[in-house]
């Protein structure tokens, strides 16, 4: 069973009307609830990703050591940037 919570919020009237018109204009009122819920989930998405990764790793923590590597071929970043800038004109 999905648990739902009825809430009330204070929000800018014009902002709410634009949002509501955009959602209800395409769908029904039930979809408005879904749209608000999706907006909240999107905002919390980063937290959900972190929690999921922590669940997958358990108590195991990944190593935080980053080892630099040398390029296999000779590179010249300055020359490459200059070529890219010159190619725009």
Short mmCIF file of the C-alpha atoms (twelve columns), coordinates in Angstrom:
data_MODEL
# 
_entry.id   MODEL 
# 
loop_
_atom_site.group_PDB 
_atom_site.id 
_atom_site.type_symbol 
_atom_site.label_atom_id 
_atom_site.label_alt_id 
_atom_site.label_comp_id 
_atom_site.label_asym_id 
_atom_site.label_seq_id 
_atom_site.Cartn_x 
_atom_site.Cartn_y 
_atom_site.Cartn_z 
_atom_site.pdbx_PDB_model_num 
ATOM 1  C CA . UNK A 1  0.000  0.000  0.000   1 
ATOM 2  C CA . UNK A 2  1.346  3.394  -0.975  1 
ATOM 3  C CA . UNK A 3  1.220  5.863  1.857   1 
ATOM 4  C CA . UNK A 4  0.125  9.369  0.924   1 
ATOM 5  C CA . UNK A 5  0.327  12.561 2.959   1 
ATOM 6  C CA . UNK A 6  -1.988 15.498 2.409   1 
ATOM 7  C CA . UNK A 7  -0.117 18.780 2.817   1 
ATOM 8  C CA . UNK A 8  -0.634 22.473 2.311   1 
ATOM 9  C CA . UNK A 9  2.078  24.843 1.153   1 
ATOM 10 C CA . UNK A 10 2.474  28.557 0.632   1 
ATOM 11 C CA . UNK A 11 3.642  29.352 -2.872  1 
ATOM 12 C CA . UNK A 12 3.605  32.323 -5.224  1 
ATOM 13 C CA . UNK A 13 0.095  32.458 -6.724  1 
ATOM 14 C CA . UNK A 14 1.221  33.274 -10.278 1 
ATOM 15 C CA . UNK A 15 3.844  30.533 -10.240 1 
ATOM 16 C CA . UNK A 16 1.284  28.002 -9.014  1 
ATOM 17 C CA . UNK A 17 -1.323 29.047 -11.589 1 
ATOM 18 C CA . UNK A 18 1.181  28.738 -14.450 1 
ATOM 19 C CA . UNK A 19 2.275  25.306 -13.229 1 
ATOM 20 C CA . UNK A 20 -1.297 24.136 -12.696 1 
ATOM 21 C CA . UNK A 21 -2.439 25.432 -16.091 1 
ATOM 22 C CA . UNK A 22 0.439  23.682 -17.806 1 
ATOM 23 C CA . UNK A 23 -0.333 20.340 -16.120 1 
ATOM 24 C CA . UNK A 24 -4.139 20.437 -16.121 1 
ATOM 25 C CA . UNK A 25 -4.179 21.810 -19.640 1 
ATOM 26 C CA . UNK A 26 -2.733 18.505 -20.792 1 
ATOM 27 C CA . UNK A 27 -4.149 16.116 -18.212 1 
ATOM 28 C CA . UNK A 28 -6.614 15.856 -15.336 1 
ATOM 29 C CA . UNK A 29 -6.389 17.048 -11.736 1 
ATOM 30 C CA . UNK A 30 -5.035 13.683 -10.565 1 
ATOM 31 C CA . UNK A 31 -2.033 14.307 -12.784 1 
ATOM 32 C CA . UNK A 32 -1.324 17.555 -10.912 1 
ATOM 33 C CA . UNK A 33 -0.577 15.570 -7.754  1 
ATOM 34 C CA . UNK A 34 1.641  13.257 -9.753  1 
ATOM 35 C CA . UNK A 35 3.508  16.214 -11.310 1 
ATOM 36 C CA . UNK A 36 4.218  17.785 -7.915  1 
ATOM 37 C CA . UNK A 37 5.383  14.417 -6.566  1 
ATOM 38 C CA . UNK A 38 7.683  13.936 -9.576  1 
ATOM 39 C CA . UNK A 39 9.149  17.425 -9.106  1 
ATOM 40 C CA . UNK A 40 9.951  16.599 -5.480  1 
ATOM 41 C CA . UNK A 41 11.482 13.257 -6.470  1 
ATOM 42 C CA . UNK A 42 13.668 14.956 -9.082  1 
ATOM 43 C CA . UNK A 43 14.908 17.396 -6.471  1 
ATOM 44 C CA . UNK A 44 15.715 14.508 -4.121  1 
ATOM 45 C CA . UNK A 45 17.221 12.359 -6.868  1 
ATOM 46 C CA . UNK A 46 20.803 12.961 -5.758  1 
ATOM 47 C CA . UNK A 47 19.989 11.776 -2.237  1 
ATOM 48 C CA . UNK A 48 18.301 8.656  -3.606  1 
ATOM 49 C CA . UNK A 49 21.343 7.835  -5.744  1 
ATOM 50 C CA . UNK A 50 23.698 8.228  -2.785  1 
ATOM 51 C CA . UNK A 51 21.471 6.048  -0.579  1 
ATOM 52 C CA . UNK A 52 21.290 3.340  -3.249  1 
ATOM 53 C CA . UNK A 53 25.050 3.310  -3.743  1 
ATOM 54 C CA . UNK A 54 25.572 3.093  0.010   1 
ATOM 55 C CA . UNK A 55 23.129 0.164  0.178   1 
ATOM 56 C CA . UNK A 56 24.956 -1.620 -2.640  1 
ATOM 57 C CA . UNK A 57 28.376 -1.079 -1.097  1 
ATOM 58 C CA . UNK A 58 27.266 -1.832 2.441   1 
ATOM 59 C CA . UNK A 59 30.091 -1.153 4.859   1 
ATOM 60 C CA . UNK A 60 32.635 -1.468 2.049   1 
ATOM 61 C CA . UNK A 61 34.034 1.903  1.037   1 
ATOM 62 C CA . UNK A 62 35.687 2.449  -2.350  1 
ATOM 63 C CA . UNK A 63 39.329 3.529  -2.314  1 
ATOM 64 C CA . UNK A 64 39.791 7.282  -2.551  1 
ATOM 65 C CA . UNK A 65 43.241 7.122  -4.117  1 
ATOM 66 C CA . UNK A 66 43.464 8.518  -7.640  1 
ATOM 67 C CA . UNK A 67 46.549 7.548  -9.564  1 
ATOM 68 C CA . UNK A 68 47.568 9.914  -12.378 1 
ATOM 69 C CA . UNK A 69 48.431 8.344  -15.715 1 
ATOM 70 C CA . UNK A 70 50.722 9.604  -18.442 1 
ATOM 71 C CA . UNK A 71 49.379 9.900  -21.968 1 
ATOM 72 C CA . UNK A 72 50.536 7.181  -24.352 1 
ATOM 73 C CA . UNK A 73 51.206 9.718  -27.095 1 
ATOM 74 C CA . UNK A 74 52.848 13.128 -26.970 1 
ATOM 75 C CA . UNK A 75 50.244 15.866 -26.544 1 
ATOM 76 C CA . UNK A 76 50.294 19.638 -26.655 1 
ATOM 77 C CA . UNK A 77 47.177 21.175 -25.139 1 
ATOM 78 C CA . UNK A 78 48.143 24.695 -26.168 1 
ATOM 79 C CA . UNK A 79 48.453 23.700 -29.820 1 
ATOM 80 C CA . UNK A 80 45.110 21.864 -29.754 1 
ATOM 81 C CA . UNK A 81 43.301 24.798 -28.139 1 
ATOM 82 C CA . UNK A 82 44.808 27.184 -30.702 1 
ATOM 83 C CA . UNK A 83 43.622 24.940 -33.578 1 
ATOM 84 C CA . UNK A 84 40.110 24.824 -32.131 1 
ATOM 85 C CA . UNK A 85 39.979 28.594 -31.699 1 
ATOM 86 C CA . UNK A 86 41.298 29.247 -35.195 1 
ATOM 87 C CA . UNK A 87 38.786 26.830 -36.741 1 
ATOM 88 C CA . UNK A 88 35.864 28.941 -35.462 1 
ATOM 89 C CA . UNK A 89 36.664 31.809 -37.826 1 
# 
